[in-house]
Structures are given as C-alpha cells and as structure tokens.
Amino acid sequence: MTREILPSSTMSAFQLASEKKARGETVYNFAAGDPALANHPAILEMTNKKASVGKVPYPPAEGILELREAFTNWINRTCQIDYKPDEAAVTCGGKFALYAILACYLNPGDEVLLIAPYYVTYPAIVTMLEGKSKVIMATPEKGWKISGKDIERHATTKTKFIFLNNASNPTGALYNYEEILDILTTTKKLGITVISDEVYSGLVYSQNEPFISCGRFPEFKENVFIVQSCSKNFAMSGWRVGFLLGDKSKLARIKAFQQQTTSGVSLLSQWGALGALLKADEVNLYVKTAFETRLKLFITTFNSLFSEKLDLPHSALYAFVPLPAMGINPAINSMELADTLIKEGNIATVPGEAFGVPGYLRFACSESEKEIEEGVRQLHKVIKKLY
Ligand code: PLP
C-alpha cells in the first residue's frame, strides 16, 4: 500500500513565488511564514565558537543537555510553567515534533480533532499515519476559538488527540486561562491527549491578553504534549530546531523514535539555538518587534486602501482576510483567487481552503516592510482591475 502524502500548500505557493523571483520578476511574497530577518548575532557567534573546535559528531538524539536546559529555563520563566530538561526533547523543527507524537502514539483508524482554520500540516500528518481527521469549525464570531463543549460534540470513543494551536496560525487567536482550563478538563475526561502547538508563543502583541500555555496546569501534564520551535520566536526557520515537552515516560518513546529516524538535530543548529536561548529575551524582542511592525504595516496599508477595515491580529505574523473585505464576492473560489493573484499580479498568498476554511486568503507578513507595503498596493491595484 502506498501512503498518501500531500504536498504543503503553503510551501507550493512559496515555491511558485521563488521560481518567479529567480526569473527576475518582482514578487510580493505573502505565502510562507518564513521570517525574512537576519539571524541575531548571538546565534552565529555561538555556532562559530562551538564549531571552531573542528568536530561535529553525531548529536544525542534527544538534544544536548545544555540546550534543553537553556530552553526549559526560558520557557518556564516566560510561560510560568515547570518542565525539567529531561521532560524536553530537541526535534527537527516543531513540525517533526508534531509528526513524532503521532508516529509513536496514533494507531490506524484513530481519530484526531482539528480546529479549523488549522495549520496545514495537521491533516497531512494524520492522513500519512492512517488516522482520521475530524474537524471542529471555529468561527470569527467566537474569536476563532472553540470550547470544551465543542470537543464533546465531536469526540467519539476513537478520538485520541486534539491539535490546539495557540497562538494561532492563521488567525492570531489566543486562548485565555479559563478557556485552556476548560479544554484540558474536557479532554482529560474524554481520554484525549492535547498536542498544544505553541510555536508562536513569543509573538504575542496584545497588551491585555497574555499567552497562556497548556503547561500552566501541571495536573494535566500526562495529557499534554507541548510543541515549541526556534523558527518563529527566534527567526531561525532554516536551522530546523524545535522542542517537545511532555511527560517523561511518554517522551521516552519519542526519543527512541528520533534515535531510529533523524538521529537528532545537527549540532551546528543546536549550538545556534543555544546562542539564541542564552539571550532569549533579547533575541525574541528583536524578532517580535520586527513582526509586530510588519503586521501593523500590512493592516494600516490595507485599511487605507480598502473600504473594509481589518483589526490587528493578537499574535503570530499572519492576516487571515475574508474575501468581502477585499471587495470580492464571497462566492468566488479562494483557491482560484490565490492562483489569479500569483499568475496575474505576482502576489503569493495561501487560500483559506488549505486551512479548512474557504472564503479567505492568508497573508504572511514575513518579508521586509518595503515589500509588504508595495505588496498591499499591488493587491489593491490587481483586485480593482480584475474583480
Ligand atoms: N506549527 C505551526 C502552527 C506553524 O505555523 C509552523 C510553521 O509554520 C510549525 C508548527 C512548524 O514550524 P517549524 O517546523 O519550522 O518549527
């Protein structure tokens, strides 16, 4: 039997944009959430220092202790949680952490709850591992969030996991203390493990809505995996360093899985991540300031050109824009719209379908301020001409 493996739609749009760019065309890249930001010097300094010894052996598959210590120190302090270094594994990006959990614990036919709009990789991984995705639709009216009651309505005896992405790609939604507690209480009652994808925890802009980690509730530790990453919080996407936090006994199988698959993350990358984490507040502030500025610029430029006004998302680096906000008939297929925008206007976006919610386009505000501003102007011009 051949396993079904879907290409990532965010990556496909990104690829088309890259090809056009390589041909010398001006492309406005709103497709991939790949932070276009120079690495903070602390990252490169540590990598160079450690690499100057002249030897890069196999890494420990669970990650070097120094990095797991620096990571847990940072995450415990900033998220008010309490994980020990032996409750953490270094993974090949947050993405491999997501995969590894299901590869180790999902059986064919098991159900996994997804909350739409969801990160595009969730259903792809579930399909790859012969599980069944079951989608809970969130709505803008409820801030793109779901509750324990929604979970109860969708869960069956076969439901094993739920992916909870807080802070959210693509909506920027943030769950508060009570909402997380409600979800954790319900899932524990139903025997469902929460995979809490918190890779945007360091990119939260809302003053009165702090980020709340699922790790804040130690009584639920056995029922929760937390996925973290250096890709967004420290703008280190290409270094491929992520983290998995979880109950020590459950993590043991995942660490063994890493021994037999990736053999761990390259030491060069782990050293770079160590450089970032030893100066975590400084590096994260550098990244967060850049993305808050870019996201604000997208929203203010958009609002100055289009008649419908968008609110600033609470977190992450995306604007999830409904078609009518761009003056486009909601009956128009957003996949076709995204296709037209890249082909006719050199504007790369990702259609809402990729996240399970048609009628929207996602704009990643990861490129330079100049590119973002010019890109929104180009968007307005192309839409005015074609629609
Ligand atoms: N989770 C979410 C919600 C994401 O948006 C991404 C990347 O865009 C990831 C996980 C994976 O990130 P990485 O593998 O680069 O750490």
Residues whose N, C-alpha, C, O or C-beta is under 5 A from the ligand:
A	BS01	PLP	G33 C92 G93 G94 K95 Y119 N165 N169 D197 V199 S229 S231 S237 V241 G242
